[in-house]
Amino acid sequence: AVGIKAVQGVLANIDEAGELKQVSFGTAMGDTQQFYKDIALTSMPYGQSLAMVALAEFLRTYI
């Protein structure tokens, strides 16, 4: 059930061009929770690759 929810979250953030949105712009070390909350969300190459890994693993495991 958790894996399915995770994949649904990934799929919900892929736009019509196939690009994953809402990826952290970059995460340096921070001292507070707010530091991490303030990091911009955008489309980043590493987010695309991790989404592909997650979707491939979902297919391998559940389909």
Steps between C-alpha positions, in 0.01 A plus 500: 500500500782744581674427168180567309447832679859599426462424129170689491684801644770474235247464218296796630806723457592404143383764255364452147853520357612213725703715737490442875426817696533580872862381531723667758727759338786371711550415861799633686538442873264708710446561869121511512194333353405836350825505305390187315142624456631817334694316227344572160323220315549471124594246234849354550683227303562283806128509575424367153739209542375409848141506371596259222664267754191512723262432209715217364521339844123534539447324167747226591345444843128551449420438132 
